[in-house]
Amino acid sequence: MKIAAYTYQNQNFVGLISADDASVEAYAFAPEQAQRGLLAVIDCQQAGKPLPARLAAVPMSEVKLRAPVPIPRRNIFCVGKNYFEHALEFGTSGFDSSTGKAGDEIPKDPIIFTKVPESVIATGEAIQIPYGVSEAIDYEAELTVIIGKGGKGISETDAMQHVWGYTIVNDVTARDWQQRHKQWHLGKSFDTFCPMGPIAVSGGTGLDECNGEDTQMKLWVNGELRQNVGTKSLIFNIPKLISVISQGITLYPGDLIATGTPVGVGLGFKPPKYLKAGDVVRIQIGGIGMLENTLI
């Protein structure tokens, strides 16, 4: 399944994208359900109910995409330093409060932080540089897991059965705030700092729109390729992340887990290549599509 949350003729819808990506058929959800995007679909499926009938197809060129989960139910789980080269890149930057001494750069256990739901924006919407607050704004391309089936104490063996699918998140970060406050929540959660999309695709056990455990992720800034990695290179893979988070926290349908970014962030250049007004950031992940946002 390829699911889009979108606006058409001033109304919000959630629907199934055609196999050729040319059109979308809205599910006949009530407006208050359609407002919730993919969550309406997941809740219906988890309740064991058939999805509503689909309306007439509309060309994708005529709709305005929203984030697939426009308003997450709670904070988005995020993973820090989950690719080896990026862990070294960030761990030696002087901005990493999790690296106390040489040798700490590669984490022994997943580093988990969160972004607030209100930071979510859609593809095509602007990332806002908060001048006077921070200008050290960085990008981070991340494959993001969408939980379909909740649970607690989930084993790594069973973890993929809890995955509905995937989307893309740009984990935009104010690096100076990340350094100053010795933790990552504030600098990661500014307004507009969680571009998400463009759509959601199924990808758990028995689903094949995207194999999140083995797909390619790329990020460009103004056409310059900055990040390029296969998700097989994760330090802690998707089953491990789901298992670790769920040991003490119950996961719910619709929860989101951004799995970490690879080497090539702006901070890693000398001097750093922070984002500036007018920059265009594009992220592509195989099986999902392209998330694109401009800085203002």
Phi, psi and omega in degrees: 000140171239116188247132176242137165260132189202166175248134178217125182051047175066020175234149178269138180222164167226133187207176182264125179278141180293162182299329180267008177065013185271337185213169179220141178247116183287140169284143184278058174283154170298152184308320182292334176281313180301329177304331186274357177064224184303331181302326178297319179293313182297316181298321178296315180295318181290337176278357180075020181261149174292146176293149180300161175303154180262143178277177181300145181295143177236137178300137178300332181293346183256002181250158174250115183291139169257169171300140182302326171241086189299323179226092178303150181295330179205182185306149177277126175288136180228154184239128179264146171053057185249011168233139189303309185294324178290324178300320177289319179302313183279322183295336179256011185275342187088356181258357189261104180287349180274352179256101182275331182206165178303135183102346179273357187299320180269115183292146177271340176222155181301138175263117186245132172221184182221161172240143182286149181303326185290352179277353185286134169226170183263167170302141181089346177271161189270138168274126186263123174280119183275076181306138184089346177249309177201143172234008178264064188264128186237163180250156174207110177285133182215128167292133185238126181275137175250120180284131178256323181239121183287177177162168177226145181065037183286133178280157176299325180298322184265354193301319185292341176289346180263000182268125171281315182173214191215158166215186179246140171233138168261107182279072182297140190221136168270101188297323182294323177291323178299319179286314187296318187268001173061017173205175195248352188296312184296310183291348179260348193246012177303157174308136178074007187270017175223066172302135184221139176141206002286335182221182172244139180234144178290152183187016176275196182303128178082001179243146191225019175296324180210133172262092184298339180280350181205075176219165185258140181234132180226148175226135176240145168242117182052038178086353179270121179290120182250323182231139183201107186206153170266142184290351173295345182275001177304138174294309177249115185284178186299312178303321179296316181297314180298317181296314183296311182298320187280354179298322181241348182238128176289127174272143181241154175305132182096351175298152184237137178232107175278122198272000178115160184246152179271182177299151176115009178291161183301325180300332186284347179276157179235107358287166181301146176256075178286159182284148179226165181304134181096343178296144177243123179252124178239133177237131178235132174232131182303131180090347181248308180130208188238126174256123184228132180216147178253145177273136173231000000 
